[in-house]
């Protein structure tokens, strides 16, 4: 199973919502308990120092927990929204580059372009010579023209070149 940023974002959002929901109930219950306890202390005319509501760090813990929940929610939203938009744009660019044919190629150049494209975008120059039947000199001249049109790139590999579409 492949886990991507979108599913991590959805998981973080779900966990954050559950955490915030639970924290709200804990906070409401705790407030109800401390208010009733404080009321009893005030009814019995005891001093405020004896009231546990005014002497606890629980509210700081709740604030920190809410902060963690909100930060997780923001990070999950970022992963879900922003990064998935970027990947959608990347997919669209890839789709356009696959369907787009380069402009102003003559018949020989189109033939070579299609051969390279059918070989997943890269092929050895010697294989191109063998598949087209062109001489090495003619192939070099055609590849020079295509390289000047910024259609492909030649990379040296030992005694031959590998041709890669741009």
ABEGO torsion letter per residue (X at the ends): XBBBAAAAAAAAAAAAAAAAAAAAAAAAAAAAAAAAAAAAAAAAGBBAAABAAAABAAAAAAAAAAAAAAAAAAAAAAAAAAAAAAAAAAAAAAAAAAABBBBGBBAAAAAAAAAAAAAGGBBBAAAAAAAAGBBAAAAAAAAAAAAAAGABBBBBBEABBBBBBX
